[in-house]
Amino acid sequence: MIYGYQLYELMFLFAFYSFAGRMVEQILYYLSRNGARRGVLKGIASPMYGIGAVIIIVFVTPKITDFYQAMVILSLVCALLDFLCVHFVRLLSGTVLWKYSTTFSVLAALISFIVLDLSLQTGVMKVIEAIPALPAMILLLVIFIPYVLFQLDGLARLIALPRTLKMVKSQHDMGNTDLHVYVRMLSKYGTWLRGYPAFFDYLAGKLQSVLGRGAAIAVIRGVLAKPEKAGRLYGRRGNRRGKKNK
């Protein structure tokens, strides 16, 4: 037991509210049109909201019954977690996946808290408690093992990014004008280029400073295309552009 909860119950709560918070975040992103997409490195859930919800349920709700006080605390927790995540990503890789916004964090947290409160009132905990422990743990393992692997893969990409950019510069300094080579080096970052405008700007700026504007555009287009098509689209054409921008 952990503060009156079974481990699998806390894991279920974390998974449920990570997914719910992610959905709220994406709705706000598409409605605002000017906010940067945020969230996890890979996957359909945002652990920031799961952690915030578990903190509220375990530590805050038993002691603070006032709805508005609990809402303020969750907003502060989520804003702090978002701030720490942004700087953690920058510390690991030197880049920014999304730009920190206190307004966006607080707004997403407030809506998520309303979802949290309504779901608790409608009996989410009763549903979780009704699931037998052994099947619940098996189900959670099926969910959490791929999720953890996704996050580890994202962390590995972050750590490898500075080295990858150094390899791009090294290849360019050696006179390599085959842009297909650069596309292959950066192909694993295609999802981030599509999902994170701040990362798109960062990588585009880095490539432009090394390869030149035309070659940088060609490489990014190649990364955004399917890997098997990248060579056909940007192989020979890339060579000509690379020579121009050398």
N, C-alpha and C positions, 0 to 999 in steps of 0.2 A: 504493500500500500504506500502511495506517495501523497501525503496531505489529504488522505481520505479517498483517493482515486486509485484504481488499478492501472498498471502501466499501459495496458491495451486501450483503456478508456481515454487516457491522455493522448495516446497516439491517434486514436480515432478523431478526437477533438482537433488535434493539430492538423490532420489531413483535411477534415471537413472545412475548417475555417481558412486554411491556406488556399484551398480551391475557391471558396466563396469570396475571399478578399481579392484574389486574382481576377475573378469575374467582374467585381465592382471596379477594380482598377482599370480594366480594359474598356469597360463601358464609359468611364470618365475620360479615358484617353481619346476614344473615338468621338465623344461629344464635344470635347474641348478643342480638338484639332490643333492646339498649340502646345500641348504638353508632350513630353517625351515618354514613349512607352517604357515602362519600368518592369520590375518583377524579378523573376529568377533567371539564372543563366540558361537554363533549358528546362522545358516541362510546362505543365498547365496549372501549376500551383505556385503561390508565393509564400515562402516560409515566414516572412516578416509578419504576415497577418496571423498565421497559425501560432507563432510564438506569442504575439500580443494577446490573442484570444485565450491561450492557456494561462498566461500570467493573470489576466483579468478573472478568469473562472476560478483559478486555484487560490490566488492571493488577495484579489481586490473584492470580488463579490461577497465572500463570507464576512468581510469587515465593513464594507461600504455599501449600503443598500440604496443610497440616493442615485437615481439614474444619471443625473447630469454630472455629478462628481466622478462617477465611474467612466462616463463618456470623455471627460477631460483627461483623466489618467490614461485611458487607452490611446487618445490622440497624441499625448506626449510620448508614450512608449513607442508608437509606430513612427512618429517623426524622428525620434532618436535612433531607432533601428535603421530607418532609411538613410539617415545621415552617416551612420557607421558603415553601412553597406557600400555607399558611394565611395567613401574614403578607403575602405578595404580593397575594392576593385582597383582604385588608383594606385594604392600601395603595391599591389601584386604586379600590375601590368603597365602602369603609367598612363592608362587610358581612362575614359569615362564612358560607361555604357548608357547611363542616363544622368541628367542634371538634377541635382537636389532641389526640391521645391517644398518649402514648409507648407504653403497653402494647399498644394496637391496632396501631400502626405496627410495633413489634418482632415481635409475633406474626405479622402478615401477612408480614413480611420473612422470618422463619424458615421459614414454610411455603413461601413462594416460593423460598427458597434450596434447600429439599429438592427442589422441582419442577425447579429449575435444575440441580442436581447429577444427578438421575435422568435428565433429558433429555439432558444432555451425555454421560452414560455410555451411553445408548441410541442415540447417534449422530446427534443433531440437526445437529451441525456437518458430519458427512459428507453428510447430505442436502442441506444448504445449499451445500456445496462442489461437489456433483454437478450443480447447476443451472448451465447456461451463463450467462455474464455478461450478454449482451444481453437474452435473455428475462427474466432475473432483474430487470434494471433496469427493463424495461417493466412487469413485474408490480408492482414496488415503486412506480413512479410512479402506477399505477392505484390503489394502496392509499393512498399518502402524500398525494397532492394533495387528495382529499376530506377526509382526516384533518386536514391542516394548515388547510384552509378551515373545518372545524368548530371548531378551536381558536381561529382568528382571530375567528370569529363569537362564540364565548364571551367572548373578551377584549373585543370591542366592546360586548357586553351589560354586562359588568362596568363598563367605563368610562362607559357611558350611564346606569347605575342612579342615581347621585346627581342627575343632571340630570332624569331621569324623575320622581323623587320630588319635586323642586322644582316640576315642572310640575303634579303632582297637587295640591300645596299651593296653587299659584297659581290653579288652576282652582277649588278649593274657596273660596279667599279672594274670588274674583270672584262667588261665589254659585251656581256650577254644581252642581246637584243630580242631574244625569243620571249615574247610576253606570255606565252603559254606556260613557261616555267614559273613565272610569278603568280599566274592564276592558280597553278597547282599548289604552290606554297600557301596561298591564302584561302584556298577553297573551303577549309573548315570554318571560316568566319562568315560564310555567306548568310547564315541565319541571323547573325547579329547585325550584318549590314542592312538586312530587310527590317529587323525589329527595333533597332536602336538608332534613331537619327543622330544622336550625339556621337556614337561610335562611327557611323558613316562619315561624318564630318572629320573626325579625328584621323581615320585611316586614309581618307581621300587626301587630306592635307599632307600626311606623311609620304604617301606614294607620289604626290605631285612634286614634293621637294626633292625626291630622288630620281624619279623617272621622267618628270615633265608632265604637263597637263594632258596632252593627247594620249600618252601611254598609260597614265594613271586612270583615265576614263575607260580605256580599252580593258585594262586589267580588272577594274571593278565590274564592268559589264560581264567579263568572263567569269568572275567569281559568282555573280548573281545568276548566271545561266547554269543549267545542269552540268555537272562535271564532265559527263561523257560528250557534251556538245561544245565544251569550252575550247578544246583543241581545234575543232573544225571552224569555229567562229572566229577565233583570235590567234590562230597559229601563224600562217604566212602573213596575214594582214598585220599582225602584231609586230613582225620583224620590220616591216617598212616603217611603221609608226615609231618603233623603238629607235631606228636609225635617224629619223627626223629629230627626235627629242634628245638624242645623245649629246 
